[in-house]
């Protein structure tokens, strides 16, 4: 089976199995009763019926086994998955048999995730022609964020008569990271922190579009005339261009106050804290504010920095928060910032805004998709 981001690689089965199931037991029992009736009555019609019944058993086993001999299997995971929303998993089946096609196949898969959760996945394939292939999609709704492992997978068939039941097991497993459910904050929840991130201060570590001087360098073709430093050019007797520093953005800390045990067990209050922290980081990023994340129970401490996309730079870390042992870091407080947003009961000192996860519905714009 394939892994995320790679081309599908078809694999042969690791094990084959014949199943004993209720339909086969009832069928064999009925055939045996017919045989007893034929022997006691010496009725030729009953003997012929018993012969047909036994032939159906043989044909069913032969056809089912032969049709699955050349099957190869692979799965393709979604590029992005989010808790509480359907994610598409594609199963690819190839039949290398030159003569016999495979019919009425069932795909049985399982996704194992955090907090001991097992999620069954089912899909059906009508037909895989000889020397052909087939794709089938299954939509899975992962209940929790974190690392999920899919596998082992099975292909099962009871074609043609439903008497013989045969399966193939593929032990190859694939891993998928499921992000926390994305929610959107209502306006003015963050108060004055939702103002523009640029307050006229300059960040002399980076050049950009501010007003303060960052560096002087020799003029290059394509530089605007307005960037020429005429006094420096006269002093050095060559054209000198002026580079300006980037504007200094606000720096805000987001602190998740949930315990490591609650995060590991995916308790609802802890999950609400993770969702709110992600929503806060996204809102700050939209306003050009650099956000950092601190989770004292997990030893997570990431300095505020500006992200280049919609989500904060620490968004991917929230997917597996609480699944690893806490990092042993020397105790240190939050560095100088323009605000501290505590997501929890508000035990963090100097927190300017406190978001109680128990009141999540009052902070977000829309209700959660799964409610």
C-alpha positions as CSV (number, residue, x, y, z in Angstrom):
1,X,0.0,0.0,0.0
2,X,1.1,3.5,-0.7
3,X,2.2,6.2,1.6
4,X,1.1,9.9,1.5
5,X,2.7,11.9,-1.2
6,X,4.1,9.0,-3.2
7,X,3.0,7.2,-6.3
8,X,0.7,4.3,-5.6
9,X,2.7,1.1,-5.3
10,X,0.6,-2.1,-5.7
11,X,1.4,-5.0,-3.3
12,X,0.7,-8.7,-3.2
13,X,-1.3,-10.1,-0.3
14,X,0.5,-11.3,2.8
15,X,-2.1,-14.0,3.7
16,X,-5.1,-15.8,2.2
17,X,-8.0,-17.3,4.2
18,X,-11.1,-19.4,3.7
19,X,-13.9,-18.4,6.1
20,X,-16.5,-20.6,7.6
21,X,-19.7,-18.6,7.9
22,X,-23.4,-19.2,8.6
23,X,-24.6,-19.3,5.0
24,X,-22.1,-22.1,4.2
25,X,-23.0,-24.1,7.3
26,X,-26.7,-23.9,6.5
27,X,-26.1,-24.8,2.9
28,X,-24.0,-27.8,3.7
29,X,-26.6,-28.9,6.3
30,X,-29.4,-28.7,3.8
31,X,-27.3,-30.6,1.3
32,X,-26.6,-33.3,3.9
33,X,-30.4,-33.6,4.6
34,X,-31.1,-34.0,0.9
35,X,-28.5,-36.7,0.7
36,X,-30.1,-38.6,3.6
37,X,-33.5,-38.3,2.0
38,X,-32.2,-39.5,-1.4
39,X,-30.5,-42.5,0.3
40,X,-33.6,-43.5,2.2
41,X,-36.1,-43.0,-0.7
42,X,-33.7,-44.0,-3.5
43,X,-35.2,-41.1,-5.5
44,X,-33.2,-40.2,-8.6
45,X,-34.4,-36.7,-8.6
46,X,-33.1,-36.1,-5.1
47,X,-29.7,-37.7,-6.0
48,X,-29.5,-35.2,-8.9
49,X,-30.3,-32.3,-6.6
50,X,-27.6,-33.4,-4.2
51,X,-25.2,-33.6,-7.1
52,X,-26.1,-30.0,-8.2
53,X,-25.7,-28.8,-4.7
54,X,-22.2,-30.3,-4.3
55,X,-21.2,-29.0,-7.8
56,X,-22.3,-25.5,-6.6
57,X,-20.0,-25.7,-3.6
58,X,-17.1,-26.8,-5.8
59,X,-17.7,-24.2,-8.5
60,X,-18.1,-21.4,-5.9
61,X,-14.8,-22.2,-4.2
62,X,-13.0,-22.5,-7.5
63,X,-14.3,-19.3,-9.0
64,X,-13.8,-17.3,-5.8
65,X,-10.3,-18.5,-5.3
66,X,-9.2,-18.2,-8.9
67,X,-10.6,-14.7,-9.3
68,X,-8.5,-13.4,-6.4
69,X,-5.2,-15.0,-7.3
70,X,-4.0,-12.1,-9.3
71,X,-5.2,-9.2,-7.2
72,X,-2.9,-6.4,-6.1
73,X,-3.9,-3.6,-3.7
74,X,-3.0,-0.1,-2.7
75,X,-4.5,2.9,-0.9
76,X,-4.1,6.6,-1.4
77,X,-4.5,8.9,1.7
78,X,-5.8,12.4,1.5
79,X,-3.4,15.3,1.4
80,X,-5.2,17.1,4.1
81,X,-7.5,15.7,6.8
82,X,-9.4,17.5,9.5
83,X,-11.1,16.0,12.6
84,X,-14.9,16.0,12.3
85,X,-15.0,16.4,8.5
86,X,-15.1,13.7,5.8
87,X,-11.8,12.7,4.3
88,X,-11.5,10.8,1.0
89,X,-9.4,7.5,1.0
90,X,-8.9,6.0,-2.5
91,X,-8.4,2.2,-2.8
92,X,-6.8,0.9,-6.0
93,X,-7.2,-2.7,-7.0
94,X,-5.4,-4.3,-10.0
95,X,-6.2,-7.7,-11.5
96,X,-3.2,-9.4,-13.1
97,X,-5.2,-12.5,-14.0
98,X,-5.3,-12.9,-17.8
99,X,-8.6,-14.7,-18.0
100,X,-10.8,-14.5,-14.9
101,X,-12.3,-11.2,-13.7
102,X,-13.0,-10.5,-10.0
103,X,-16.5,-9.6,-9.0
104,X,-18.3,-8.4,-5.9
105,X,-15.3,-7.5,-3.8
106,X,-15.5,-5.8,-0.4
107,X,-12.7,-3.7,1.0
108,X,-12.4,-4.0,4.8
109,X,-10.0,-1.6,6.4
110,X,-9.4,-0.1,9.8
111,X,-8.0,3.2,11.1
112,X,-6.4,3.1,14.5
113,X,-6.0,6.5,16.2
114,X,-5.3,8.2,19.5
115,X,-7.2,7.3,22.7
116,X,-7.5,3.7,21.6
117,X,-10.0,4.6,18.8
118,X,-10.5,2.1,16.0
119,X,-12.6,3.2,13.0
120,X,-13.8,0.6,10.5
121,X,-13.7,1.6,6.8
122,X,-15.9,-0.3,4.3
123,X,-16.1,0.0,0.5
124,X,-17.4,-2.2,-2.4
125,X,-16.0,-3.0,-5.8
126,X,-18.4,-4.3,-8.5
127,X,-15.8,-5.7,-10.9
128,X,-12.1,-5.8,-11.6
129,X,-11.7,-7.0,-15.2
130,X,-8.9,-9.3,-16.2
131,X,-5.7,-7.3,-16.9
132,X,-7.6,-4.3,-15.6
133,X,-7.9,-2.1,-12.5
134,X,-10.5,-0.4,-10.4
135,X,-10.6,2.6,-8.0
136,X,-13.1,3.0,-5.2
137,X,-13.5,5.9,-2.8
138,X,-14.4,5.8,0.9
139,X,-15.2,8.9,2.9
140,X,-14.0,8.7,6.5
141,X,-14.8,11.1,9.3
142,X,-12.0,11.0,11.9
143,X,-13.4,11.8,15.4
144,X,-10.0,13.0,16.8
145,X,-7.0,14.9,15.8
146,X,-3.6,13.1,15.8
147,X,-1.7,10.4,14.1
148,X,-3.9,7.7,12.5
149,X,-2.7,4.4,11.1
150,X,-4.7,2.6,8.4
151,X,-4.3,-1.1,8.0
152,X,-4.1,-4.0,7.7
153,X,-6.5,-4.0,4.8
154,X,-8.5,-6.9,3.4
155,X,-10.2,-7.9,0.1
156,X,-13.2,-10.3,0.5
157,X,-15.5,-12.0,-1.9
158,X,-18.4,-14.4,-1.8
159,X,-18.9,-14.5,-5.5
160,X,-20.7,-16.3,-7.3
161,X,-23.2,-18.1,-5.1
162,X,-22.4,-16.7,-1.6
163,X,-21.3,-20.1,-0.4
164,X,-17.6,-19.8,-0.4
165,X,-16.1,-16.9,1.4
166,X,-12.4,-16.0,0.7
167,X,-10.3,-13.1,1.7
168,X,-6.8,-11.7,1.2
169,X,-4.9,-9.6,3.9
170,X,-2.5,-6.8,3.2
171,X,-0.4,-6.0,6.2
172,X,1.1,-2.8,4.8
173,X,0.1,0.2,7.0
174,X,-0.1,3.9,6.2
175,X,0.1,6.9,8.6
176,X,-2.0,10.0,8.3
177,X,-1.9,13.2,10.4
178,X,-5.3,14.6,11.2
179,X,-5.5,18.3,12.0
180,X,-7.8,19.7,14.7
181,X,-11.2,20.8,13.7
182,X,-11.1,24.4,12.3
183,X,-13.5,26.9,13.9
184,X,-13.8,30.6,13.3
185,X,-13.9,33.2,16.1
186,X,-16.6,35.9,16.3
187,X,-15.5,39.4,15.7
188,X,-14.1,41.4,18.7
189,X,-13.4,38.3,20.8
190,X,-9.8,39.3,21.0
191,X,-10.6,43.0,21.7
192,X,-7.8,45.5,21.0
193,X,-5.5,42.7,19.7
194,X,-7.5,42.6,16.5
195,X,-6.2,46.0,15.5
196,X,-3.5,46.2,12.8
197,X,-0.3,44.3,13.6
198,X,1.9,47.2,12.4
199,X,2.2,50.0,15.0
200,X,4.8,52.0,13.2
201,X,7.7,50.3,14.9
202,X,10.6,49.0,12.8
203,X,12.1,45.5,12.8
204,X,15.8,46.0,12.1
205,X,16.4,42.3,11.6
206,X,14.6,42.3,8.3
207,X,14.3,44.6,5.3
208,X,10.8,45.4,4.1
209,X,8.4,48.2,3.4
210,X,8.7,50.3,6.5
211,X,10.0,53.8,7.0
212,X,13.1,53.3,9.0
213,X,16.6,52.8,7.4
214,X,17.8,49.2,7.2
215,X,20.9,49.4,5.0
216,X,22.8,51.3,2.3
217,X,24.1,49.5,-0.8
218,X,25.3,50.3,-4.3
219,X,22.6,51.2,-6.8
220,X,21.4,48.4,-9.0
221,X,19.6,48.5,-12.3
222,X,15.8,48.5,-11.6
223,X,16.0,50.3,-8.2
224,X,13.4,53.1,-8.1
225,X,14.8,56.6,-8.2
226,X,13.0,57.4,-4.9
227,X,15.3,54.9,-3.2
228,X,18.5,56.7,-4.1
229,X,20.3,58.3,-1.1
230,X,21.6,61.5,-2.7
231,X,23.8,62.7,0.1
232,X,25.5,59.3,0.4
233,X,25.9,59.2,-3.3
234,X,27.6,62.6,-3.4
235,X,29.9,61.6,-0.6
236,X,30.9,58.3,-2.2
237,X,30.7,59.7,-5.8
238,X,28.5,56.8,-7.0
239,X,24.8,56.0,-6.8
240,X,23.8,54.5,-3.5
241,X,20.3,52.9,-2.8
242,X,18.6,53.0,0.5
243,X,16.9,49.9,1.9
244,X,14.2,50.3,4.6
245,X,13.5,48.0,7.5
246,X,10.4,45.9,7.8
247,X,7.7,47.2,10.1
248,X,7.6,45.6,13.5
249,X,4.5,43.5,14.0
250,X,2.8,42.8,17.3
251,X,3.9,39.8,19.2
252,X,1.2,37.8,21.1
253,X,1.5,34.6,23.1
254,X,-1.2,31.9,23.0
255,X,-1.1,29.6,26.1
256,X,-2.9,26.3,26.2
257,X,-3.5,25.5,29.9
258,X,-4.8,21.9,29.4
259,X,-3.1,19.1,31.2
260,X,-1.0,16.5,29.4
261,X,-3.3,13.7,30.4
262,X,-6.4,15.4,29.1
263,X,-4.7,16.2,25.8
264,X,-3.5,12.6,25.5
265,X,-6.9,11.2,26.2
266,X,-8.6,13.7,23.9
267,X,-10.9,15.0,26.6
268,X,-13.6,17.4,25.2
269,X,-12.4,20.4,27.2
270,X,-8.8,19.8,26.1
271,X,-9.9,19.4,22.5
272,X,-11.9,22.7,22.7
273,X,-8.7,24.4,24.0
274,X,-6.8,23.1,21.0
275,X,-9.5,24.3,18.6
276,X,-9.7,27.7,20.2
277,X,-5.9,28.1,20.2
278,X,-5.8,27.3,16.4
279,X,-8.7,29.8,15.8
280,X,-6.9,32.5,17.8
281,X,-3.6,31.9,15.9
282,X,-5.4,32.1,12.6
283,X,-7.2,35.4,13.5
284,X,-3.9,36.9,14.7
285,X,-2.2,35.9,11.5
286,X,-5.0,37.5,9.5
287,X,-4.3,40.8,11.2
288,X,-0.6,40.6,10.6
289,X,0.2,39.8,14.3
290,X,3.1,37.4,15.1
291,X,1.8,34.6,17.4
292,X,3.7,32.2,19.6
293,X,2.5,29.0,21.3
294,X,3.1,27.8,24.9
295,X,1.8,24.6,26.4
296,X,3.4,24.2,29.8
297,X,2.1,20.7,30.4
298,X,3.8,19.4,27.2
299,X,7.0,21.5,27.4
300,X,6.1,23.3,24.2
301,X,7.6,26.8,23.8
302,X,7.7,28.5,20.3
303,X,8.6,32.1,20.0
304,X,6.1,34.5,18.2
305,X,6.8,34.7,14.5
306,X,4.9,35.8,11.5
307,X,3.6,33.0,9.2
308,X,3.4,33.3,5.4
309,X,0.1,31.4,5.0
310,X,-3.3,31.4,6.6
311,X,-2.5,29.3,9.6
312,X,0.2,30.1,12.2
313,X,3.6,28.4,11.9
314,X,2.8,26.2,14.9
315,X,-0.5,24.9,13.6
316,X,0.8,21.4,12.6
317,X,2.2,20.9,16.1
318,X,-1.4,21.0,17.5
319,X,-2.3,17.8,15.6
320,X,-0.2,15.5,17.9
321,X,-0.2,17.7,21.0
322,X,-0.1,15.5,24.1
323,X,0.9,12.3,22.3
324,X,4.6,12.5,23.2
325,X,6.4,12.8,26.6
326,X,6.8,16.4,27.7
327,X,10.1,18.0,26.8
328,X,12.4,18.8,29.7
329,X,13.0,22.5,29.4
330,X,14.4,24.9,31.9
331,X,11.6,27.0,33.5
332,X,11.3,30.3,31.6
333,X,8.6,32.9,31.4
334,X,7.0,34.4,28.3
335,X,9.3,36.9,26.6
336,X,8.3,40.5,25.9
337,X,5.1,40.6,24.0
338,X,2.1,42.8,23.3
339,X,-0.4,40.4,24.9
340,X,-0.9,36.9,26.3
341,X,-4.1,35.0,25.4
342,X,-4.8,32.1,27.9
343,X,-7.0,29.3,26.6
344,X,-8.2,27.6,29.8
345,X,-9.2,28.6,33.3
346,X,-6.9,31.6,33.2
347,X,-4.1,30.5,35.6
348,X,-1.4,32.1,33.4
349,X,0.1,35.2,34.9
350,X,-0.1,38.4,33.0
351,X,-2.8,37.0,30.6
352,X,-4.6,39.9,29.0
353,X,-7.4,37.7,27.5
354,X,-8.8,34.4,28.9
355,X,-10.9,32.1,26.7
356,X,-12.7,29.4,28.7
357,X,-13.0,26.2,26.6
358,X,-16.2,25.3,28.4
359,X,-17.8,28.3,26.7
360,X,-16.4,27.5,23.2
361,X,-19.8,28.0,21.5
362,X,-20.0,31.6,22.7
363,X,-16.7,32.4,21.1
364,X,-17.0,30.9,17.6
365,X,-19.1,32.2,14.7
366,X,-20.7,29.0,13.6
367,X,-21.6,25.8,15.4
368,X,-19.3,22.9,15.0
369,X,-20.0,20.7,12.0
370,X,-20.7,17.5,14.0
371,X,-23.3,19.2,16.2
